[in-house]
């Protein structure tokens, strides 16, 4: 009988937690981006890395270059989302990752530009 009582109590508590999650799903949370935030200008370091990325040449027939470019674009997209949500630490971490990959690509496989001295 005690097992049945514990089982019913567990199911009811689980249902209440799920119901509370469903009902509060549409409420605004801290860090939730709005649709009108997409027009907001991004952080200067994101814009700078995008500019350098546009000037950098990648040989996409090479798997390593394709992977690098894809990872840089992914990190920049995530950094933009973090910037919209005002998550500065996460944004800075993602920008640093993208910058490190870009600098590595520049130093290993192409001529180093003077642009990286200021990144």
MODAPE-V277549 format. One record per residue. NEAR is the number of other ideal C-beta (glycine too) atoms within 12 Angstrom. Layout:
near
NEAR
NEAR
//
This chain:
near
7
8
9
10
11
12
13
14
14
14
14
14
14
14
14
14
14
14
13
13
13
12
11
12
12
9
11
11
11
9
18
16
20
14
9
8
18
14
10
17
12
25
25
16
28
33
19
23
38
26
20
31
33
17
18
32
19
26
16
14
9
15
12
18
24
16
18
31
27
19
25
35
26
18
32
35
23
24
34
30
25
29
31
27
23
18
22
18
15
22
30
22
19
32
36
22
25
37
31
21
32
40
26
22
31
29
15
15
20
21
14
18
20
11
21
24
10
13
26
//
